[in-house]
Amino acid sequence: MTRVRILGAPTDYGADRRGVDMGPSAIRYAGLADRLAGADCDTEDGGDLSVPRVEERDPDADRSLPGRAKYVNEIEDVTGRLADRVASTLDAGVTPLVLGGDHSVAIGSLAGTSRDASVGVLWFDAHGDFNTPTTTPSGNVHGMSLAAALGVGAFADVEWATAPGVDPENVALIGVRDLDPGEREAIRSSPVDAFTMSDVDRRGLSAVLDDAVSTATDGVDGVHVSLDLDWLDPTVAPGVGTPVRGGVTYREAHAAMETVAARVPLRSLELVEVNPILDRENETAGLSAELAASAFGKRIL
């Protein structure tokens, strides 16, 4: 039986649209614990990090980075505390399941899970999250989280953001379909493997996953899976802040998580960018709970 600890990170510092801070509560309300029990998981809820309201903060208070990155002080604080909780959960022999919040929380998840281990990454997302403060068109850190963790560009010497045990050669992006010009060039120049939705269309999801899993599992101690719900098509997952048409289907998403369960040494998992304000009858939160169960081994038969 897999032991799982739920860790909520109810942030919306990294995004423009409000509401993702309610994502952890929505996913829990959608029956996450029961779904995980159906996957034969022994689940405990570690509660939520305390996160000050965004209205009380100045997005541009920290000017230490070149370019623009909003709420850097707040994101450093939250992700640092999250990294400690992820690391202590792993030290206790328990698998962390992080519930975002916006995708900036991945900085903490990755830092914590790779603190004392070599970790591969499977990044399921419509976006590359490979912007930096000097390439971003918005200043939103949820579009920089992977670049930050890998020390790309302006993040090269930002110790709090770096995931120490993650080698970019063990990182695979799956299903990207919306990239800004600066991050497109950064991805092309990076050793990460990036599989677009065009790759999925041409080759099929199964073949793409074969390559992505090979990349992420090569010589590592475990794999971190980051699932942004905007990876799915918005007709399936409407409750996200930055929807992009042309995403994966309901069954493709489950097949991907079933592949994770069958073939990946799962070290940590995060679900991010669920926005209940934009959802329909908590549909996206419910799907998140289902996909988490699939990642932990729930099967039809």
CORDA-V240971 format. One record per residue. N is the residue number from 1. PHI is phi in whole degrees, 0 to 359 (NA if undefined). D_LAST is the distance of its C-alpha to the last C-alpha in whole Angstrom. Layout:
{{N:PHI:D_LAST} {N:PHI:D_LAST}}
This chain:
{{1:NA:18} {2:277:19} {3:269:22} {4:232:22} {5:242:25} {6:277:26} {7:235:29} {8:270:31} {9:232:33} {10:279:34} {11:254:37} {12:222:38} {13:294:41} {14:274:39} {15:233:39} {16:280:42} {17:273:40} {18:285:39} {19:125:36} {20:291:34} {21:295:35} {22:269:33} {23:303:30} {24:303:29} {25:295:30} {26:296:28} {27:293:25} {28:298:25} {29:299:26} {30:283:23} {31:97:21} {32:302:20} {33:300:20} {34:294:18} {35:298:15} {36:292:16} {37:299:16} {38:292:12} {39:264:12} {40:64:14} {41:257:17} {42:268:20} {43:251:22} {44:236:26} {45:255:27} {46:276:30} {47:77:32} {48:252:34} {49:295:36} {50:283:40} {51:232:41} {52:302:44} {53:295:44} {54:295:45} {55:295:48} {56:272:50} {57:238:49} {58:259:51} {59:296:49} {60:247:52} {61:292:53} {62:257:52} {63:247:54} {64:287:53} {65:264:51} {66:292:53} {67:78:52} {68:222:50} {69:217:47} {70:286:46} {71:56:46} {72:298:46} {73:301:47} {74:293:45} {75:293:42} {76:301:43} {77:296:43} {78:294:40} {79:290:38} {80:295:40} {81:293:39} {82:295:35} {83:302:36} {84:296:37} {85:288:34} {86:297:32} {87:296:34} {88:291:34} {89:296:31} {90:295:30} {91:299:33} {92:275:31} {93:79:28} {94:242:26} {95:273:24} {96:282:26} {97:241:24} {98:269:27} {99:248:27} {100:271:30} {101:66:33} {102:283:34} {103:286:33} {104:297:36} {105:297:34} {106:299:32} {107:302:36} {108:288:35} {109:302:32} {110:291:33} {111:297:36} {112:288:34} {113:287:31} {114:254:34} {115:299:37} {116:231:36} {117:204:34} {118:271:33} {119:231:31} {120:271:29} {121:225:28} {122:249:26} {123:246:27} {124:265:25} {125:195:28} {126:290:30} {127:246:33} {128:277:34} {129:51:36} {130:242:38} {131:287:41} {132:232:44} {133:301:47} {134:264:49} {135:248:47} {136:295:45} {137:276:46} {138:239:45} {139:84:46} {140:276:42} {141:286:41} {142:295:37} {143:265:38} {144:235:39} {145:299:37} {146:288:35} {147:300:39} {148:297:40} {149:296:38} {150:266:39} {151:69:43} {152:277:43} {153:56:47} {154:296:48} {155:271:45} {156:303:47} {157:246:49} {158:264:47} {159:298:45} {160:294:44} {161:269:41} {162:277:40} {163:269:37} {164:295:39} {165:256:36} {166:254:35} {167:266:36} {168:303:36} {169:289:35} {170:253:32} {171:248:31} {172:231:29} {173:264:29} {174:236:27} {175:83:27} {176:292:31} {177:209:33} {178:217:36} {179:237:38} {180:280:42} {181:304:44} {182:294:45} {183:286:41} {184:301:41} {185:293:44} {186:295:43} {187:293:39} {188:299:41} {189:274:43} {190:264:40} {191:282:38} {192:295:35} {193:267:33} {194:240:32} {195:247:30} {196:277:31} {197:294:29} {198:296:31} {199:298:30} {200:297:26} {201:298:28} {202:284:30} {203:257:27} {204:95:24} {205:296:22} {206:299:20} {207:293:23} {208:297:25} {209:297:22} {210:305:23} {211:291:26} {212:296:26} {213:295:23} {214:300:26} {215:297:29} {216:288:27} {217:261:26} {218:288:30} {219:73:31} {220:255:30} {221:276:29} {222:183:26} {223:231:25} {224:263:26} {225:251:24} {226:247:26} {227:244:24} {228:272:27} {229:293:25} {230:283:28} {231:299:26} {232:280:24} {233:296:26} {234:296:28} {235:291:27} {236:262:24} {237:233:25} {238:284:29} {239:272:29} {240:227:31} {241:282:34} {242:231:35} {243:291:32} {244:224:33} {245:296:32} {246:93:30} {247:274:27} {248:286:23} {249:274:21} {250:304:18} {251:288:15} {252:297:17} {253:296:18} {254:295:14} {255:299:14} {256:296:17} {257:291:15} {258:294:12} {259:295:15} {260:304:17} {261:297:14} {262:277:14} {263:233:17} {264:242:20} {265:285:22} {266:290:21} {267:261:24} {268:199:25} {269:221:23} {270:225:25} {271:239:25} {272:225:28} {273:71:30} {274:283:29} {275:241:32} {276:299:31} {277:298:35} {278:262:33} {279:275:30} {280:245:29} {281:52:28} {282:61:26} {283:298:24} {284:289:24} {285:296:24} {286:297:21} {287:296:19} {288:302:20} {289:297:19} {290:298:15} {291:292:16} {292:299:17} {293:297:14} {294:298:12} {295:296:15} {296:264:14} {297:113:11} {298:293:9} {299:231:5} {300:291:4} {301:235:0}}
